[in-house]
């Protein structure tokens, strides 16, 4: 035996499956495995909104042919594994998100390459889409769900905290994107966070949380803030 500290055991650990359901359906959002059939809808949704691609490794796209070529290649991969996001009630796809850095042996998976058109941003559909991906990951048995973004991307950092992710720090000079330095901010939710966070999402997504004009009674950020604060306090003690 040793008196040096080691991590706690993880009894009965088994690697979860890789993601890949054709559809993930929620109260408001429908996620469909990305395919070339989504190209025209998504190109129309993003057209005229080049700012969506500011912090992305690709885009903006000068033509539909360029966008379709990228989408076809993205849809063929399994890491990142892309989903198109649409309103469950119908209508065109208006955004994409992916599972990536998929590591079943470690029980770790990331949500990323999130590109939401202005029509999708700040909607119940957008929130439900992230909730659905997180829900799938923890139900499948993953221990860690990550969010990363350019450290300069203030809207993404705010979104991560609103969604209940705990800030873990910044990796300086993590990579180069479009010829520019990128420092990367890291966030996570871990499995022991999930039950309380799931309850917060259930409260926010409940139709009773919205009045007759569709205005929220309780903000998701108010529901998740205590959970984020508790996670960051625990992190400081490590």
N, C-alpha and C positions, 0 to 999 in steps of 0.2 A: 504493500500500500504506500501511497505518497501523501504528504501533507500539502502538496501543491494543488491549487484550485483547478477543478475540471467542470465542464458543463454537466447539467443534470441528464440522466438517462431519458431516452425517448422510447419507452417500452412498446413493443408490437409494431414498430414503424414499418410501413410498406409504402413503396413509391406509388403515388397516384397515377392515373392514366394521363396521357397527353390530351389536350383539348381537341375538339373537332366536331361537335354536334352541328348538323346542318342548319338548325334554327334554335335560337334561345328566345323564348317569348315571355314578356312580363306584363305588368298592368298597362303600361303605356307604350313601351318600345318593343320592336321586333328586330332581332339581329339575325341576319342571313349570311351564310358563308359567301364571301365576296366572289363574284364571277363577272365575266365580260358582259352579262346581261344588265349589270348595274352601271355600265360605263356612261351611257347617255344621261341617265338621271343625275348621276353624281357630277358629271361635267357641267350640266346646267345649274346644279345647286351651288357649285363653287365659282362659276363664271362671274367675273367682275369683282371677286373678293380675294385678290392675290395675297392679302395680309394673312390669310389662313396658313400659308406656306412659309411664313417668315422664319420660323424656328425648325422647319422640317428639312430633312436631307434631300428632298426632291421638291419640284415645283418652284414657282408657278408654271403652268403649262400654256404654251403659246397656241396650241391647237388641240382639237379633239383627238386627232391621230396621236399626238404626243401623249395625251392623258390616257388614252386607251392602251397604248403600248406599255406605259408604266403599270396600269391597273392589271393588265393581263399577266404580266410578270409577277406582280404582288399576289394575285389570286392563286398562282400556281405554287407558292411556297407554303411551308408548314411552320416556319419560325422566322419572321412574324407570320401568324395565322390571322388573316384579316376577316372582319365582318363588316357588312353594310348595315347601316342603322336607318330604320324607317319607323313611322308612326304605326303602331299596331292596328289602328283603325283604318289604315289605308294611306295611299299617296306615295310619292316617289321617295327613294332613298336620298337622304340629305347629309350623310356623314359616314365616316369609317372609324373603326378602332381595331386594335389587334391584341392578341396574346403574343408575347415575345419573351426572349431569354427564358425559355421554358426548360426547367431543370427538375424533372420528377424525382430524381434520386435525392436531391436536396429539399424537395417539397417547395420550390420557389418558382414563381411565375410573375410576369410583369404585364400590366396593361399599358399600352403605348401606341405611338403613331396615331394619335387621336386627331382627326381632322373633321371639324364640325362646321358646316356652313352657318352663316348668320341666322338662317331660318330654324336651325336646330339648337343653336346656343341659348342657354338660359331657359330651357323648356323642361317640362316634366319628362319628356321623351329622352332628352340628353342625360338627365340624372338617372333615370331608370336603366339606361343602357350601361352605364358604369356599374350600377348596382347589380345588374344581371351578370356581368362578367365576374365581379367579385363573388357573388353568390355561387356561380358555377364552380369557381376555383376552390372555395372552402368546402362546398358540398362534395367535391371530388376528392378532397383529402390533402390539399396543399396547405402548408404551414405559413407561407409568407407570400403576400401579394404586393408588388412593387409599383411605384410611379416614379418616373424620372423626367426631368425637363431641363432645358437650358436655364441656368441660374438667373439669366436676365429676363426670362419669360414670366413676368409678374402675374399675368392672368392665370397661367398654368399652376403657379405656386399657390395662388389663392384657391383655385379649384381643388387642388389636392387636399388642402386643409378642410375645405367645405365638405368634401367627400369622406373625410375622416381619416386621412393618411397622416402619419406621424413623421415630422421632418427629422432626418437622420444626419444631414450634413451636406457639404459641397465637395465634390471631387474636382480639384483645380486642374485646369488644362486637360480635361478628360478626353477630348477628341477635337477634331477639326471638321466643321460643317460648312460647306460652300465657301471654303477658303478662309474661314474665320475661326478663331479660338472659341471653344465652348467649355465653360465650367458647368458641371452637371450637378443639379440639386437632386438629392435622393429622399424619397418618402416611402413608407411602408404601412401596411396593416398586417398583423400577425393573427394566427388562429385564435388566440385567447382574447383578442380585441373583438372578434367577429360577432359573438352573440349580442353584445350591447349595441354594436354598430348596426347590426341587422334590425334590431328593434327601432333604432332611430330612423332608418330608411322606411320601415313599415309605417311608422307614425307619419312621416313626411308624405309618403306616397298615398296614404289613405285618402279617398275622396273627401272625407269629412274635414281634412286639413285645408280645403279650398272653399272659398265662399262662392256665391252665385256668379260673381264676376271673374272667377278663376284666380283670385288673389290668395296667396298662402297665409294661413293663420300662424303657423310656426315655421320659421326659416330653418332649412337643413343645417346651416352653419351654427345656429343656436343649439340644435340637438346634438351635433357632433363635437362642438367645442370642448365640453368637459371631458369627452373621451380622448380627444387629441391632447389636451393638457395633461391628463393622467398618463398617457403613453410617453409624452416627452419628459415628464417628471421621472418616470421609471427609467427612461433611457439615461438621464443624467446621473443616476445612481450606479450605473454599470462601471 
